[in-house]
C-alpha cells in the first residue's frame, strides 16, 4: 500500500494537480498528506479512479506513521493549581496592553 503523497509524487504531480483531478482544494490534499484529515468516501473513490487503484489500496497514514500513533495534546500539561497563561486565578481571560502600545495624546 502506498500513501497519497507517494502516489502523487510517482506521477510527478503537485498537490495542486491532484486537487484539480479529485475536485478539492489544494489545502485539502495537504491535510490528507499530513494526516490531519482523511478523505471522505466519495473523495476516496475519486482518488482510486485518479490513481487507477482500488481505494482500499491507498494508505491514509502519513509516511512513517501508523494509525496507532500517540494522541495529540493541544494544551500543555500543568500542575494542579497552576494558573494557565493569560488567565486570572478564577480562569477568566486577562488582557494586558503594553505601555509602549498605548497611544499618547499631547494636549497643546
Backbone bond lengths (Angstrom), bond angles and torsions (degrees), N, CA, C in turn:
res aa  C-N    CA-C-N  psi(-1)  N-CA   C-N-CA  omega(-1)  CA-C   N-CA-C  phi
1 X - - - 1.456 - - 1.527 109.00 -
2 X 1.321 115.35 141.60 1.456 121.00 179.29 1.517 109.60 -120.86
3 X 1.327 114.88 153.00 1.460 120.54 179.55 1.532 110.31 -79.86
4 X 1.310 115.23 165.84 1.461 121.08 176.93 1.528 108.94 -57.94
5 X 1.323 117.23 -43.59 1.467 121.01 -179.06 1.532 110.75 -61.24
6 X 1.341 117.16 -46.44 1.465 120.40 -178.69 1.529 110.80 -63.06
7 X 1.311 117.01 -43.25 1.462 120.89 178.99 1.527 111.05 -63.29
8 X 1.314 115.99 -41.84 1.472 120.88 179.60 1.523 110.45 -64.89
9 X 1.330 116.73 -46.33 1.465 120.35 -177.23 1.531 112.21 -68.03
10 X 1.338 117.56 -32.89 1.469 120.63 176.30 1.522 111.34 -58.17
11 X 1.315 115.49 -33.07 1.461 120.21 -178.44 1.522 112.35 -90.32
12 X 1.329 117.05 -4.75 1.464 120.67 179.78 1.510 113.46 75.07
13 X 1.324 116.52 23.96 1.455 121.66 -178.80 1.519 110.95 -91.39
14 X 1.318 115.13 150.84 1.462 121.10 170.22 1.523 108.18 -87.84
15 X 1.312 116.09 170.13 1.466 119.46 175.25 1.525 109.63 -62.10
16 X 1.322 116.52 -34.19 1.453 120.94 178.68 1.535 110.68 -64.34
17 X 1.358 116.25 -43.22 1.468 120.19 178.79 1.529 111.21 -59.39
18 X 1.337 115.87 -46.15 1.465 120.00 -179.90 1.525 110.72 -65.21
19 X 1.330 116.47 -40.81 1.470 120.12 179.34 1.531 110.70 -58.99
20 X 1.334 116.98 -42.30 1.470 120.30 178.06 1.520 111.12 -63.59
21 X 1.317 117.14 -41.34 1.459 121.30 -177.73 1.532 112.14 -66.71
22 X 1.344 115.72 -34.73 1.467 119.98 -176.57 1.529 111.52 -91.83
23 X 1.335 116.72 -21.91 1.464 120.34 -179.52 1.514 113.55 87.55
24 X 1.345 115.94 35.82 1.464 121.24 177.93 1.526 108.66 -128.45
25 X 1.315 116.23 174.09 1.459 121.89 176.50 1.532 109.65 -77.39
26 X 1.341 118.83 148.84 1.467 121.18 176.37 1.531 112.49 -55.97
27 X 1.314 117.42 -33.95 1.465 121.67 177.75 1.529 110.75 -60.49
28 X 1.315 116.73 -34.58 1.456 121.44 179.40 1.522 110.66 -64.42
29 X 1.331 116.76 -42.12 1.465 120.94 178.00 1.526 109.44 -62.79
30 X 1.322 116.64 -43.20 1.473 120.66 177.25 1.536 110.44 -58.00
31 X 1.311 117.19 -44.52 1.465 121.13 -179.23 1.525 111.39 -64.59
32 X 1.330 117.99 -37.55 1.461 120.78 176.41 1.520 110.04 -63.88
33 X 1.326 115.45 -47.80 1.463 120.07 -175.15 1.525 112.68 -67.66
34 X 1.313 116.91 -29.16 1.463 120.18 179.80 1.535 111.84 -87.29
35 X 1.322 116.87 -6.01 1.461 120.53 178.52 1.513 114.07 81.79
36 X 1.312 117.39 10.80 1.465 120.55 -179.55 1.522 112.31 -81.88
37 X 1.323 116.22 -24.56 1.466 121.49 177.51 1.521 108.54 -140.49
38 X 1.317 114.87 160.15 1.450 120.53 176.03 1.525 108.25 -118.93
39 X 1.324 116.99 144.44 1.466 119.20 179.36 1.524 111.51 -63.47
40 X 1.322 115.50 147.75 1.452 120.82 173.24 1.522 108.23 -71.54
41 X 1.324 117.26 165.99 1.462 121.70 -176.67 1.527 110.88 -56.65
42 X 1.320 117.17 -45.46 1.472 119.97 -179.28 1.530 110.92 -64.01
43 X 1.326 116.85 -35.72 1.461 120.96 178.23 1.531 110.95 -70.24
44 X 1.336 117.05 -35.90 1.464 120.63 176.96 1.530 109.79 -64.47
45 X 1.312 116.66 -40.53 1.469 120.04 177.95 1.528 110.44 -61.07
46 X 1.328 114.61 -44.09 1.463 119.67 -179.82 1.536 110.63 -65.74
47 X 1.329 117.75 -40.19 1.464 120.84 176.35 1.530 110.16 -59.49
48 X 1.324 116.40 -43.33 1.455 120.48 177.76 1.511 111.77 -59.67
49 X 1.335 116.86 -43.50 1.460 121.19 178.85 1.525 111.12 -64.07
50 X 1.325 115.83 -45.17 1.466 121.10 -177.97 1.527 111.14 -62.61
51 X 1.333 116.81 -41.56 1.456 120.64 -177.71 1.534 112.69 -89.66
52 X 1.320 118.33 -5.01 1.454 121.73 179.92 1.520 112.57 69.60
53 X 1.322 116.45 35.18 1.459 122.64 -179.07 1.514 109.89 -128.94
54 X 1.329 115.01 165.66 1.454 119.93 166.69 1.524 106.12 -74.26
55 X 1.307 117.84 137.65 1.467 119.62 -177.02 1.528 112.16 -59.93
56 X 1.341 117.52 -22.49 1.464 120.58 177.36 1.523 112.14 -68.82
57 X 1.320 117.48 -17.25 1.457 121.54 -178.82 1.523 112.91 -85.80
58 X 1.320 118.00 -1.29 1.466 121.79 -178.85 1.519 108.57 -97.24
59 X 1.337 115.34 122.46 1.467 121.98 179.46 1.528 108.30 -81.94
60 X 1.320 117.11 123.31 1.466 120.86 -177.10 1.526 113.20 -90.65
61 X 1.327 118.25 -8.73 1.467 120.06 178.00 1.522 108.62 -75.95
62 X 1.349 118.19 139.80 1.458 119.63 176.01 1.523 110.01 -60.81
63 X 1.314 117.44 154.01 1.463 122.43 -178.29 1.528 110.55 -53.50
64 X 1.326 115.87 131.80 1.459 121.03 177.03 1.516 114.76 83.51
65 X 1.328 118.16 1.06 1.463 120.67 -179.46 1.522 109.55 -123.34
66 X 1.307 115.24 162.05 1.458 119.57 174.61 1.522 108.14 -123.16
67 X 1.312 115.90 173.53 1.459 120.08 179.89 1.522 111.69 -68.89
68 X 1.318 117.10 -16.14 1.455 120.81 -176.42 1.523 112.28 -97.02
69 X 1.330 117.17 30.11 1.453 119.85 179.57 1.527 109.69 -73.55
70 X 1.313 115.17 163.35 1.462 120.56 -178.22 1.527 109.80 -64.96
71 X 1.322 117.92 144.59 1.462 120.10 179.16 1.522 111.50 -66.92
72 X 1.312 115.63 149.65 1.460 121.49 179.32 1.524 109.39 -83.88
73 X 1.324 115.78 134.09 1.465 120.83 176.85 1.517 107.91 -114.16
74 X 1.325 115.71 112.90 1.461 120.29 -177.00 1.525 111.86 -73.96
75 X 1.314 117.30 -27.82 1.459 120.28 -176.91 1.518 110.69 -101.69
76 X 1.307 114.41 145.58 1.462 119.56 177.54 1.534 108.90 -73.20
77 X 1.302 115.49 149.77 1.465 119.68 177.84 1.536 108.71 -72.16
78 X 1.319 116.39 136.85 1.462 121.50 177.20 1.518 108.78 -126.22
79 X 1.296 114.16 149.44 1.457 119.24 176.26 1.523 109.57 -75.11
80 X 1.311 115.65 157.93 1.458 120.95 179.10 1.527 109.60 -58.27
81 X 1.312 116.51 129.55 1.462 121.48 178.21 1.520 113.92 87.26
82 X 1.322 118.37 -9.91 1.456 121.39 179.96 1.523 109.04 -74.45
83 X 1.323 117.02 135.60 1.459 122.61 -177.51 1.524 109.21 -84.57
84 X 1.311 115.66 135.02 1.461 121.01 179.15 1.520 110.00 -68.88
85 X 1.332 118.03 145.71 1.461 120.66 177.38 1.523 110.38 -59.00
86 X 1.319 116.38 138.80 1.454 121.28 179.39 1.520 114.12 78.68
87 X 1.343 117.36 10.91 1.472 121.79 179.92 1.517 109.62 -126.36
88 X 1.339 116.47 150.58 1.458 119.56 174.27 1.529 108.93 -89.37
89 X 1.338 116.99 -175.99 1.466 120.25 -175.58 1.534 113.35 -66.66
90 X 1.336 117.64 -12.91 1.469 121.15 176.44 1.531 112.16 -97.27
91 X 1.337 116.45 0.09 1.456 120.68 179.66 1.510 114.44 87.86
92 X 1.342 116.76 7.01 1.464 120.39 179.41 1.519 110.16 -83.28
93 X 1.332 116.31 147.89 1.466 120.99 179.17 1.522 110.27 -66.23
94 X 1.308 115.70 138.71 1.458 122.02 179.33 1.522 107.52 -118.97
95 X 1.318 116.12 125.83 1.454 121.07 178.85 1.514 108.24 -113.14
96 X 1.304 114.68 128.23 1.465 119.57 179.23 1.516 107.97 -121.35
97 X 1.313 116.01 137.43 1.455 121.05 176.68 1.516 106.75 -106.87
98 X 1.329 116.17 125.49 1.466 120.81 179.42 1.517 109.21 -65.57
99 X 1.331 116.13 145.37 1.462 120.64 -179.17 1.531 111.40 -57.44
100 X 1.343 117.29 -35.93 1.464 120.17 -179.04 1.521 111.05 -66.90
101 X 1.310 117.38 -27.21 1.456 120.97 -176.72 1.522 112.56 -82.38
102 X 1.319 117.67 -15.95 1.463 120.27 -179.23 1.520 110.33 -74.05
103 X 1.309 116.42 134.48 1.486 118.23 179.03 1.521 110.13 -71.26
104 X 1.301 114.96 142.85 1.469 119.98 176.73 1.523 107.41 -107.87
105 X 1.307 115.34 133.86 1.457 120.65 -179.79 1.512 107.53 -118.82
106 X 1.317 114.46 120.71 1.461 118.12 176.89 1.515 109.02 -95.68
107 X 1.299 115.09 132.67 1.458 120.28 179.41 1.535 106.94 -101.38
108 X 1.335 116.32 125.79 1.456 117.59 179.95 1.495 112.01 -112.32
